Amino acid sequence: MVDVLKESIENKLKEYGLPKFEDLRPNIQEHLLKIQNVINDIVETRKKCIDIYKQSNINVNSVVERVRSFQQENSEKRNMSRQTIYNNREILETYILKYQEEVEKTDIFKQVAKEMEIKNSEISGLNKIILQMRDRDLDEQIYLNKIDQLERENKNLIDQIQKLNELSAINHMNLNELQQKIRIYEKNLAKKVTSISN
């Protein structure tokens, strides 16, 4: 038993980032063993209470079963059955159901369960919003990347157009020079043809 307690304490000390059990002074080790023993008792008591709570629902079946157990323990001759309840619905079943409602209104576990359900629903809604925001952010990043890529392509096209415009201007100048040379050549040719004809 002490070894199981010691192992449990050692695991918790490690988990909590505290010194190892064997590194502690003997009186601290002894206190920890007592504390762990008490904690184990409390945890066990809680488990038992939860089991008792789970078995203590107020409804027609559970009430009939408990009344029957009580009657058998006390050797009573008359036995109550579900049929007895249903045959006297207006009083017996109504009484049980109304009492059940009353108890459930003050049932702390059911209130906590409802609150947990509401919180879980809120958390689920927030998680959904977070996922939508993440998807939106991813879409936005994809669009930004696409815009960046298109801007780079656009800049490349503008650079190519500028180079083509420069080349076109050079070609236009060359064409003008050639046209001028052709005109001069044609004039010279026309002069030579005129001088040969005369």
mmCIF file of the C-alpha atoms, coordinates in Angstrom:
data_MODEL
# 
_entry.id   MODEL 
# 
loop_
_atom_site.group_PDB 
_atom_site.id 
_atom_site.type_symbol 
_atom_site.label_atom_id 
_atom_site.label_alt_id 
_atom_site.label_comp_id 
_atom_site.label_asym_id 
_atom_site.label_entity_id 
_atom_site.label_seq_id 
_atom_site.pdbx_PDB_ins_code 
_atom_site.Cartn_x 
_atom_site.Cartn_y 
_atom_site.Cartn_z 
_atom_site.occupancy 
_atom_site.B_iso_or_equiv 
_atom_site.pdbx_formal_charge 
_atom_site.auth_seq_id 
_atom_site.auth_comp_id 
_atom_site.auth_asym_id 
_atom_site.auth_atom_id 
_atom_site.pdbx_PDB_model_num 
ATOM 1   C CA . MET A 1 1   ? 0.000   0.000  0.000    1.00 0.00 ? 1   MET A CA 1 
ATOM 2   C CA . VAL A 1 2   ? 2.802   2.393  0.931    1.00 0.00 ? 2   VAL A CA 1 
ATOM 3   C CA . ASP A 1 3   ? 4.573   1.575  -2.371   1.00 0.00 ? 3   ASP A CA 1 
ATOM 4   C CA . VAL A 1 4   ? 1.415   2.454  -4.359   1.00 0.00 ? 4   VAL A CA 1 
ATOM 5   C CA . LEU A 1 5   ? 1.065   5.729  -2.425   1.00 0.00 ? 5   LEU A CA 1 
ATOM 6   C CA . LYS A 1 6   ? 4.764   6.480  -2.947   1.00 0.00 ? 6   LYS A CA 1 
ATOM 7   C CA . GLU A 1 7   ? 4.503   5.808  -6.684   1.00 0.00 ? 7   GLU A CA 1 
ATOM 8   C CA . SER A 1 8   ? 1.445   8.056  -6.943   1.00 0.00 ? 8   SER A CA 1 
ATOM 9   C CA . ILE A 1 9   ? 3.238   10.827 -5.021   1.00 0.00 ? 9   ILE A CA 1 
ATOM 10  C CA . GLU A 1 10  ? 6.381   10.459 -7.159   1.00 0.00 ? 10  GLU A CA 1 
ATOM 11  C CA . ASN A 1 11  ? 4.315   10.801 -10.347  1.00 0.00 ? 11  ASN A CA 1 
ATOM 12  C CA . LYS A 1 12  ? 2.527   13.899 -9.051   1.00 0.00 ? 12  LYS A CA 1 
ATOM 13  C CA . LEU A 1 13  ? 5.764   15.518 -7.813   1.00 0.00 ? 13  LEU A CA 1 
ATOM 14  C CA . LYS A 1 14  ? 7.254   15.000 -11.281  1.00 0.00 ? 14  LYS A CA 1 
ATOM 15  C CA . GLU A 1 15  ? 4.078   16.296 -12.976  1.00 0.00 ? 15  GLU A CA 1 
ATOM 16  C CA . TYR A 1 16  ? 4.045   19.403 -10.768  1.00 0.00 ? 16  TYR A CA 1 
ATOM 17  C CA . GLY A 1 17  ? 7.768   20.082 -11.281  1.00 0.00 ? 17  GLY A CA 1 
ATOM 18  C CA . LEU A 1 18  ? 8.612   19.482 -7.626   1.00 0.00 ? 18  LEU A CA 1 
ATOM 19  C CA . PRO A 1 19  ? 11.679  17.672 -6.180   1.00 0.00 ? 19  PRO A CA 1 
ATOM 20  C CA . LYS A 1 20  ? 11.845  13.874 -6.252   1.00 0.00 ? 20  LYS A CA 1 
ATOM 21  C CA . PHE A 1 21  ? 10.335  12.012 -3.305   1.00 0.00 ? 21  PHE A CA 1 
ATOM 22  C CA . GLU A 1 22  ? 13.654  10.447 -2.261   1.00 0.00 ? 22  GLU A CA 1 
ATOM 23  C CA . ASP A 1 23  ? 15.305  13.904 -2.234   1.00 0.00 ? 23  ASP A CA 1 
ATOM 24  C CA . LEU A 1 24  ? 12.849  15.175 0.402    1.00 0.00 ? 24  LEU A CA 1 
ATOM 25  C CA . ARG A 1 25  ? 13.421  15.118 4.156    1.00 0.00 ? 25  ARG A CA 1 
ATOM 26  C CA . PRO A 1 26  ? 11.867  12.099 5.929    1.00 0.00 ? 26  PRO A CA 1 
ATOM 27  C CA . ASN A 1 27  ? 9.295   14.225 7.796    1.00 0.00 ? 27  ASN A CA 1 
ATOM 28  C CA . ILE A 1 28  ? 8.131   15.793 4.467    1.00 0.00 ? 28  ILE A CA 1 
ATOM 29  C CA . GLN A 1 29  ? 7.893   12.312 2.938    1.00 0.00 ? 29  GLN A CA 1 
ATOM 30  C CA . GLU A 1 30  ? 5.752   11.199 5.897    1.00 0.00 ? 30  GLU A CA 1 
ATOM 31  C CA . HIS A 1 31  ? 3.470   14.249 5.539    1.00 0.00 ? 31  HIS A CA 1 
ATOM 32  C CA . LEU A 1 32  ? 3.094   13.598 1.813    1.00 0.00 ? 32  LEU A CA 1 
ATOM 33  C CA . LEU A 1 33  ? 2.120   9.966  2.484    1.00 0.00 ? 33  LEU A CA 1 
ATOM 34  C CA . LYS A 1 34  ? -0.575  11.138 4.942    1.00 0.00 ? 34  LYS A CA 1 
ATOM 35  C CA . ILE A 1 35  ? -1.802  13.831 2.549    1.00 0.00 ? 35  ILE A CA 1 
ATOM 36  C CA . GLN A 1 36  ? -1.976  11.373 -0.365   1.00 0.00 ? 36  GLN A CA 1 
ATOM 37  C CA . ASN A 1 37  ? -3.884  8.898  1.805    1.00 0.00 ? 37  ASN A CA 1 
ATOM 38  C CA . VAL A 1 38  ? -6.469  11.573 2.688    1.00 0.00 ? 38  VAL A CA 1 
ATOM 39  C CA . ILE A 1 39  ? -6.726  12.722 -0.930   1.00 0.00 ? 39  ILE A CA 1 
ATOM 40  C CA . ASN A 1 40  ? -7.318  9.120  -2.035   1.00 0.00 ? 40  ASN A CA 1 
ATOM 41  C CA . ASP A 1 41  ? -10.113 8.789  0.547    1.00 0.00 ? 41  ASP A CA 1 
ATOM 42  C CA . ILE A 1 42  ? -11.732 12.018 -0.655   1.00 0.00 ? 42  ILE A CA 1 
ATOM 43  C CA . VAL A 1 43  ? -11.552 10.921 -4.302   1.00 0.00 ? 43  VAL A CA 1 
ATOM 44  C CA . GLU A 1 44  ? -13.026 7.528  -3.430   1.00 0.00 ? 44  GLU A CA 1 
ATOM 45  C CA . THR A 1 45  ? -15.835 9.169  -1.428   1.00 0.00 ? 45  THR A CA 1 
ATOM 46  C CA . ARG A 1 46  ? -16.614 11.436 -4.378   1.00 0.00 ? 46  ARG A CA 1 
ATOM 47  C CA . LYS A 1 47  ? -16.769 8.442  -6.731   1.00 0.00 ? 47  LYS A CA 1 
ATOM 48  C CA . LYS A 1 48  ? -19.164 6.678  -4.369   1.00 0.00 ? 48  LYS A CA 1 
ATOM 49  C CA . CYS A 1 49  ? -21.318 9.794  -4.071   1.00 0.00 ? 49  CYS A CA 1 
ATOM 50  C CA . ILE A 1 50  ? -21.493 10.122 -7.839   1.00 0.00 ? 50  ILE A CA 1 
ATOM 51  C CA . ASP A 1 51  ? -22.520 6.458  -8.116   1.00 0.00 ? 51  ASP A CA 1 
ATOM 52  C CA . ILE A 1 52  ? -25.202 6.970  -5.453   1.00 0.00 ? 52  ILE A CA 1 
ATOM 53  C CA . TYR A 1 53  ? -26.371 10.122 -7.230   1.00 0.00 ? 53  TYR A CA 1 
ATOM 54  C CA . LYS A 1 54  ? -26.614 8.310  -10.565  1.00 0.00 ? 54  LYS A CA 1 
ATOM 55  C CA . GLN A 1 55  ? -28.751 5.615  -8.956   1.00 0.00 ? 55  GLN A CA 1 
ATOM 56  C CA . SER A 1 56  ? -31.049 8.066  -7.173   1.00 0.00 ? 56  SER A CA 1 
ATOM 57  C CA . ASN A 1 57  ? -33.209 9.424  -9.970   1.00 0.00 ? 57  ASN A CA 1 
ATOM 58  C CA . ILE A 1 58  ? -36.802 10.128 -9.085   1.00 0.00 ? 58  ILE A CA 1 
ATOM 59  C CA . ASN A 1 59  ? -39.102 8.597  -11.677  1.00 0.00 ? 59  ASN A CA 1 
ATOM 60  C CA . VAL A 1 60  ? -41.991 6.125  -11.640  1.00 0.00 ? 60  VAL A CA 1 
ATOM 61  C CA . ASN A 1 61  ? -39.789 3.046  -12.151  1.00 0.00 ? 61  ASN A CA 1 
ATOM 62  C CA . SER A 1 62  ? -37.186 3.945  -9.519   1.00 0.00 ? 62  SER A CA 1 
ATOM 63  C CA . VAL A 1 63  ? -39.841 4.831  -6.913   1.00 0.00 ? 63  VAL A CA 1 
ATOM 64  C CA . VAL A 1 64  ? -41.769 1.585  -7.537   1.00 0.00 ? 64  VAL A CA 1 
ATOM 65  C CA . GLU A 1 65  ? -38.559 -0.461 -7.288   1.00 0.00 ? 65  GLU A CA 1 
ATOM 66  C CA . ARG A 1 66  ? -37.556 1.168  -4.005   1.00 0.00 ? 66  ARG A CA 1 
ATOM 67  C CA . VAL A 1 67  ? -41.017 0.765  -2.506   1.00 0.00 ? 67  VAL A CA 1 
ATOM 68  C CA . ARG A 1 68  ? -40.943 -2.919 -3.456   1.00 0.00 ? 68  ARG A CA 1 
ATOM 69  C CA . SER A 1 69  ? -37.500 -3.364 -1.891   1.00 0.00 ? 69  SER A CA 1 
ATOM 70  C CA . PHE A 1 70  ? -38.673 -1.649 1.256    1.00 0.00 ? 70  PHE A CA 1 
ATOM 71  C CA . GLN A 1 71  ? -41.788 -3.840 1.381    1.00 0.00 ? 71  GLN A CA 1 
ATOM 72  C CA . GLN A 1 72  ? -39.761 -7.006 0.910    1.00 0.00 ? 72  GLN A CA 1 
ATOM 73  C CA . GLU A 1 73  ? -37.276 -5.997 3.601    1.00 0.00 ? 73  GLU A CA 1 
ATOM 74  C CA . ASN A 1 74  ? -40.145 -5.404 6.016    1.00 0.00 ? 74  ASN A CA 1 
ATOM 75  C CA . SER A 1 75  ? -42.095 -8.481 4.911    1.00 0.00 ? 75  SER A CA 1 
ATOM 76  C CA . GLU A 1 76  ? -45.141 -6.496 3.937    1.00 0.00 ? 76  GLU A CA 1 
ATOM 77  C CA . LYS A 1 77  ? -47.881 -8.456 2.219    1.00 0.00 ? 77  LYS A CA 1 
ATOM 78  C CA . ARG A 1 78  ? -49.150 -5.760 -0.118   1.00 0.00 ? 78  ARG A CA 1 
ATOM 79  C CA . ASN A 1 79  ? -46.889 -5.231 -3.046   1.00 0.00 ? 79  ASN A CA 1 
ATOM 80  C CA . MET A 1 80  ? -46.793 -2.121 -5.205   1.00 0.00 ? 80  MET A CA 1 
ATOM 81  C CA . SER A 1 81  ? -46.255 -2.484 -8.936   1.00 0.00 ? 81  SER A CA 1 
ATOM 82  C CA . ARG A 1 82  ? -46.090 -0.135 -11.869  1.00 0.00 ? 82  ARG A CA 1 
ATOM 83  C CA . GLN A 1 83  ? -49.650 -1.143 -12.602  1.00 0.00 ? 83  GLN A CA 1 
ATOM 84  C CA . THR A 1 84  ? -50.683 0.221  -9.201   1.00 0.00 ? 84  THR A CA 1 
ATOM 85  C CA . ILE A 1 85  ? -49.214 3.582  -10.163  1.00 0.00 ? 85  ILE A CA 1 
ATOM 86  C CA . TYR A 1 86  ? -50.832 3.585  -13.600  1.00 0.00 ? 86  TYR A CA 1 
ATOM 87  C CA . ASN A 1 87  ? -54.203 2.512  -12.238  1.00 0.00 ? 87  ASN A CA 1 
ATOM 88  C CA . ASN A 1 88  ? -54.074 5.499  -9.877   1.00 0.00 ? 88  ASN A CA 1 
ATOM 89  C CA . ARG A 1 89  ? -52.448 7.911  -12.250  1.00 0.00 ? 89  ARG A CA 1 
ATOM 90  C CA . GLU A 1 90  ? -54.290 11.026 -11.261  1.00 0.00 ? 90  GLU A CA 1 
ATOM 91  C CA . ILE A 1 91  ? -52.831 10.836 -7.760   1.00 0.00 ? 91  ILE A CA 1 
ATOM 92  C CA . LEU A 1 92  ? -49.789 8.522  -7.551   1.00 0.00 ? 92  LEU A CA 1 
ATOM 93  C CA . GLU A 1 93  ? -48.123 9.139  -10.917  1.00 0.00 ? 93  GLU A CA 1 
ATOM 94  C CA . THR A 1 94  ? -48.866 12.870 -10.785  1.00 0.00 ? 94  THR A CA 1 
ATOM 95  C CA . TYR A 1 95  ? -47.416 13.020 -7.275   1.00 0.00 ? 95  TYR A CA 1 
ATOM 96  C CA . ILE A 1 96  ? -44.182 11.301 -8.389   1.00 0.00 ? 96  ILE A CA 1 
ATOM 97  C CA . LEU A 1 97  ? -43.837 13.382 -11.555  1.00 0.00 ? 97  LEU A CA 1 
ATOM 98  C CA . LYS A 1 98  ? -44.493 16.696 -9.775   1.00 0.00 ? 98  LYS A CA 1 
ATOM 99  C CA . TYR A 1 99  ? -42.005 15.767 -7.076   1.00 0.00 ? 99  TYR A CA 1 
ATOM 100 C CA . GLN A 1 100 ? -39.486 14.815 -9.787   1.00 0.00 ? 100 GLN A CA 1 
ATOM 101 C CA . GLU A 1 101 ? -39.878 18.266 -11.378  1.00 0.00 ? 101 GLU A CA 1 
ATOM 102 C CA . GLU A 1 102 ? -39.431 19.973 -8.016   1.00 0.00 ? 102 GLU A CA 1 
ATOM 103 C CA . VAL A 1 103 ? -36.256 18.016 -7.205   1.00 0.00 ? 103 VAL A CA 1 
ATOM 104 C CA . GLU A 1 104 ? -34.784 18.563 -10.667  1.00 0.00 ? 104 GLU A CA 1 
ATOM 105 C CA . LYS A 1 105 ? -35.210 22.337 -10.317  1.00 0.00 ? 105 LYS A CA 1 
ATOM 106 C CA . THR A 1 106 ? -32.852 22.331 -7.332   1.00 0.00 ? 106 THR A CA 1 
ATOM 107 C CA . ASP A 1 107 ? -30.566 19.536 -8.585   1.00 0.00 ? 107 ASP A CA 1 
ATOM 108 C CA . ILE A 1 108 ? -27.133 21.165 -8.625   1.00 0.00 ? 108 ILE A CA 1 
ATOM 109 C CA . PHE A 1 109 ? -25.669 18.490 -10.911  1.00 0.00 ? 109 PHE A CA 1 
ATOM 110 C CA . LYS A 1 110 ? -28.367 19.027 -13.528  1.00 0.00 ? 110 LYS A CA 1 
ATOM 111 C CA . GLN A 1 111 ? -27.898 22.783 -13.272  1.00 0.00 ? 111 GLN A CA 1 
ATOM 112 C CA . VAL A 1 112 ? -24.162 22.367 -13.760  1.00 0.00 ? 112 VAL A CA 1 
ATOM 113 C CA . ALA A 1 113 ? -24.806 19.968 -16.651  1.00 0.00 ? 113 ALA A CA 1 
ATOM 114 C CA . LYS A 1 114 ? -27.120 22.550 -18.275  1.00 0.00 ? 114 LYS A CA 1 
ATOM 115 C CA . GLU A 1 115 ? -24.545 25.290 -17.765  1.00 0.00 ? 115 GLU A CA 1 
ATOM 116 C CA . MET A 1 116 ? -21.854 23.010 -19.219  1.00 0.00 ? 116 MET A CA 1 
ATOM 117 C CA . GLU A 1 117 ? -24.099 22.285 -22.192  1.00 0.00 ? 117 GLU A CA 1 
ATOM 118 C CA . ILE A 1 118 ? -24.604 26.024 -22.734  1.00 0.00 ? 118 ILE A CA 1 
ATOM 119 C CA . LYS A 1 119 ? -20.855 26.672 -22.361  1.00 0.00 ? 119 LYS A CA 1 
ATOM 120 C CA . ASN A 1 120 ? -20.040 23.792 -24.713  1.00 0.00 ? 120 ASN A CA 1 
ATOM 121 C CA . SER A 1 121 ? -22.511 25.197 -27.218  1.00 0.00 ? 121 SER A CA 1 
ATOM 122 C CA . GLU A 1 122 ? -20.888 28.638 -26.900  1.00 0.00 ? 122 GLU A CA 1 
ATOM 123 C CA . ILE A 1 123 ? -17.424 27.093 -27.260  1.00 0.00 ? 123 ILE A CA 1 
ATOM 124 C CA . SER A 1 124 ? -18.609 25.146 -30.297  1.00 0.00 ? 124 SER A CA 1 
ATOM 125 C CA . GLY A 1 125 ? -19.981 28.369 -31.798  1.00 0.00 ? 125 GLY A CA 1 
ATOM 126 C CA . LEU A 1 126 ? -16.718 30.193 -31.087  1.00 0.00 ? 126 LEU A CA 1 
ATOM 127 C CA . ASN A 1 127 ? -14.716 27.339 -32.593  1.00 0.00 ? 127 ASN A CA 1 
ATOM 128 C CA . LYS A 1 128 ? -16.921 27.537 -35.688  1.00 0.00 ? 128 LYS A CA 1 
ATOM 129 C CA . ILE A 1 129 ? -16.266 31.287 -35.911  1.00 0.00 ? 129 ILE A CA 1 
ATOM 130 C CA . ILE A 1 130 ? -12.525 30.703 -35.459  1.00 0.00 ? 130 ILE A CA 1 
ATOM 131 C CA . LEU A 1 131 ? -12.548 28.139 -38.273  1.00 0.00 ? 131 LEU A CA 1 
ATOM 132 C CA . GLN A 1 132 ? -14.458 30.543 -40.515  1.00 0.00 ? 132 GLN A CA 1 
ATOM 133 C CA . MET A 1 133 ? -11.977 33.319 -39.671  1.00 0.00 ? 133 MET A CA 1 
ATOM 134 C CA . ARG A 1 134 ? -9.066  30.967 -40.357  1.00 0.00 ? 134 ARG A CA 1 
ATOM 135 C CA . ASP A 1 135 ? -10.605 29.997 -43.706  1.00 0.00 ? 135 ASP A CA 1 
ATOM 136 C CA . ARG A 1 136 ? -11.188 33.683 -44.488  1.00 0.00 ? 136 ARG A CA 1 
ATOM 137 C CA . ASP A 1 137 ? -7.585  34.486 -43.560  1.00 0.00 ? 137 ASP A CA 1 
ATOM 138 C CA . LEU A 1 138 ? -6.323  31.623 -45.721  1.00 0.00 ? 138 LEU A CA 1 
ATOM 139 C CA . ASP A 1 139 ? -8.471  32.820 -48.631  1.00 0.00 ? 139 ASP A CA 1 
ATOM 140 C CA . GLU A 1 140 ? -7.209  36.348 -48.063  1.00 0.00 ? 140 GLU A CA 1 
ATOM 141 C CA . GLN A 1 141 ? -3.610  35.130 -48.041  1.00 0.00 ? 141 GLN A CA 1 
ATOM 142 C CA . ILE A 1 142 ? -4.225  33.190 -51.264  1.00 0.00 ? 142 ILE A CA 1 
ATOM 143 C CA . TYR A 1 143 ? -5.680  36.348 -52.844  1.00 0.00 ? 143 TYR A CA 1 
ATOM 144 C CA . LEU A 1 144 ? -2.750  38.443 -51.609  1.00 0.00 ? 144 LEU A CA 1 
ATOM 145 C CA . ASN A 1 145 ? -0.308  35.911 -53.048  1.00 0.00 ? 145 ASN A CA 1 
ATOM 146 C CA . LYS A 1 146 ? -2.210  35.914 -56.355  1.00 0.00 ? 146 LYS A CA 1 
ATOM 147 C CA . ILE A 1 147 ? -2.243  39.731 -56.413  1.00 0.00 ? 147 ILE A CA 1 
ATOM 148 C CA . ASP A 1 148 ? 1.505   39.759 -55.706  1.00 0.00 ? 148 ASP A CA 1 
ATOM 149 C CA . GLN A 1 149 ? 2.094   37.273 -58.528  1.00 0.00 ? 149 GLN A CA 1 
ATOM 150 C CA . LEU A 1 150 ? -0.097  39.305 -60.936  1.00 0.00 ? 150 LEU A CA 1 
ATOM 151 C CA . GLU A 1 151 ? 1.706   42.525 -59.954  1.00 0.00 ? 151 GLU A CA 1 
ATOM 152 C CA . ARG A 1 152 ? 5.055   40.873 -60.738  1.00 0.00 ? 152 ARG A CA 1 
ATOM 153 C CA . GLU A 1 153 ? 3.711   39.608 -64.071  1.00 0.00 ? 153 GLU A CA 1 
ATOM 154 C CA . ASN A 1 154 ? 2.296   43.080 -64.796  1.00 0.00 ? 154 ASN A CA 1 
ATOM 155 C CA . LYS A 1 155 ? 5.677   44.690 -64.015  1.00 0.00 ? 155 LYS A CA 1 
ATOM 156 C CA . ASN A 1 156 ? 7.395   42.192 -66.324  1.00 0.00 ? 156 ASN A CA 1 
ATOM 157 C CA . LEU A 1 157 ? 4.906   42.997 -69.088  1.00 0.00 ? 157 LEU A CA 1 
ATOM 158 C CA . ILE A 1 158 ? 5.417   46.749 -68.573  1.00 0.00 ? 158 ILE A CA 1 
ATOM 159 C CA . ASP A 1 159 ? 9.205   46.232 -68.778  1.00 0.00 ? 159 ASP A CA 1 
ATOM 160 C CA . GLN A 1 160 ? 8.769   44.204 -71.973  1.00 0.00 ? 160 GLN A CA 1 
ATOM 161 C CA . ILE A 1 161 ? 6.485   46.899 -73.461  1.00 0.00 ? 161 ILE A CA 1 
ATOM 162 C CA . GLN A 1 162 ? 9.069   49.592 -72.606  1.00 0.00 ? 162 GLN A CA 1 
ATOM 163 C CA . LYS A 1 163 ? 11.817  47.537 -74.260  1.00 0.00 ? 163 LYS A CA 1 
ATOM 164 C CA . LEU A 1 164 ? 9.601   46.949 -77.298  1.00 0.00 ? 164 LEU A CA 1 
ATOM 165 C CA . ASN A 1 165 ? 8.767   50.680 -77.431  1.00 0.00 ? 165 ASN A CA 1 
ATOM 166 C CA . GLU A 1 166 ? 12.492  51.496 -77.291  1.00 0.00 ? 166 GLU A CA 1 
ATOM 167 C CA . LEU A 1 167 ? 13.188  48.913 -79.994  1.00 0.00 ? 167 LEU A CA 1 
ATOM 168 C CA . SER A 1 168 ? 10.277  50.268 -82.037  1.00 0.00 ? 168 SER A CA 1 
ATOM 169 C CA . ALA A 1 169 ? 11.683  53.817 -81.716  1.00 0.00 ? 169 ALA A CA 1 
ATOM 170 C CA . ILE A 1 170 ? 15.128  52.595 -82.850  1.00 0.00 ? 170 ILE A CA 1 
ATOM 171 C CA . ASN A 1 171 ? 13.507  50.721 -85.749  1.00 0.00 ? 171 ASN A CA 1 
ATOM 172 C CA . HIS A 1 172 ? 11.465  53.812 -86.631  1.00 0.00 ? 172 HIS A CA 1 
ATOM 173 C CA . MET A 1 173 ? 14.666  55.930 -86.692  1.00 0.00 ? 173 MET A CA 1 
ATOM 174 C CA . ASN A 1 174 ? 16.397  53.294 -88.824  1.00 0.00 ? 174 ASN A CA 1 
ATOM 175 C CA . LEU A 1 175 ? 13.384  53.200 -91.151  1.00 0.00 ? 175 LEU A CA 1 
ATOM 176 C CA . ASN A 1 176 ? 13.465  57.006 -91.492  1.00 0.00 ? 176 ASN A CA 1 
ATOM 177 C CA . GLU A 1 177 ? 17.193  56.893 -92.242  1.00 0.00 ? 177 GLU A CA 1 
ATOM 178 C CA . LEU A 1 178 ? 16.644  54.164 -94.835  1.00 0.00 ? 178 LEU A CA 1 
ATOM 179 C CA . GLN A 1 179 ? 13.778  56.084 -96.422  1.00 0.00 ? 179 GLN A CA 1 
ATOM 180 C CA . GLN A 1 180 ? 15.998  59.168 -96.597  1.00 0.00 ? 180 GLN A CA 1 
ATOM 181 C CA . LYS A 1 181 ? 18.810  57.132 -98.163  1.00 0.00 ? 181 LYS A CA 1 
ATOM 182 C CA . ILE A 1 182 ? 16.315  55.648 -100.641 1.00 0.00 ? 182 ILE A CA 1 
ATOM 183 C CA . ARG A 1 183 ? 15.103  59.115 -101.622 1.00 0.00 ? 183 ARG A CA 1 
ATOM 184 C CA . ILE A 1 184 ? 18.685  60.311 -102.062 1.00 0.00 ? 184 ILE A CA 1 
ATOM 185 C CA . TYR A 1 185 ? 19.483  57.179 -104.053 1.00 0.00 ? 185 TYR A CA 1 
ATOM 186 C CA . GLU A 1 186 ? 16.370  57.659 -106.194 1.00 0.00 ? 186 GLU A CA 1 
ATOM 187 C CA . LYS A 1 187 ? 17.336  61.302 -106.848 1.00 0.00 ? 187 LYS A CA 1 
ATOM 188 C CA . ASN A 1 188 ? 20.874  60.295 -107.746 1.00 0.00 ? 188 ASN A CA 1 
ATOM 189 C CA . LEU A 1 189 ? 19.529  57.505 -109.939 1.00 0.00 ? 189 LEU A CA 1 
ATOM 190 C CA . ALA A 1 190 ? 17.083  59.853 -111.636 1.00 0.00 ? 190 ALA A CA 1 
ATOM 191 C CA . LYS A 1 191 ? 19.982  62.316 -112.323 1.00 0.00 ? 191 LYS A CA 1 
ATOM 192 C CA . LYS A 1 192 ? 22.123  59.564 -113.787 1.00 0.00 ? 192 LYS A CA 1 
ATOM 193 C CA . VAL A 1 193 ? 19.276  58.297 -115.970 1.00 0.00 ? 193 VAL A CA 1 
ATOM 194 C CA . THR A 1 194 ? 18.641  61.883 -117.177 1.00 0.00 ? 194 THR A CA 1 
ATOM 195 C CA . SER A 1 195 ? 22.298  62.465 -117.864 1.00 0.00 ? 195 SER A CA 1 
ATOM 196 C CA . ILE A 1 196 ? 22.605  59.182 -119.813 1.00 0.00 ? 196 ILE A CA 1 
ATOM 197 C CA . SER A 1 197 ? 19.500  59.976 -121.846 1.00 0.00 ? 197 SER A CA 1 
ATOM 198 C CA . ASN A 1 198 ? 20.922  63.398 -122.838 1.00 0.00 ? 198 ASN A CA 1 
# 
